[in-house]
Amino acid sequence: MPEWYANPDPRYQPAMRLISSITQANPVVIETSFAHDYVTGLIIRINVPAYYGMRQIDKHAGKITVLSPTTFSMDLDTSKYDPFPVPATPPNYNQTATCVPGGNVINVYDVAVRNVS
């Protein structure tokens, strides 16, 4: 995977993470480039620039189930979606595939408690 930057220890948690792979499966499994620090039940939005492929998942948001420190699944069938290849040299280094936390399924942001300032 090309070397793009995302702060591994941001000021506020949970934070945006870079996506290194997305499966064509039901349910979809998404892998981040380093530990995501997410919890099951968090709602994540997926952003995929056009030159990555799998444009069908772009802007999709949903509740996640954490599988490992770098992987999580979403209740979404991507088995008929285009593949998700990571470009060797993207045309714009400011745009990468990302997952962005947007809330959780309970009324309390129980995972947004880490403020290191």
Buried (B, 14 or more C-beta within 10 A) or exposed (E): EEEBEBEEEBEEBBBBBBBBBBBBEEBBBBBBBEEBBBBBBBBBBBBBBEBBBBBEBBEBBBBBBBEEEBBBBBEBEBEEBEEBEBBEEBEEEEBBBBBBBEBBEEEEEEBBEEEEE
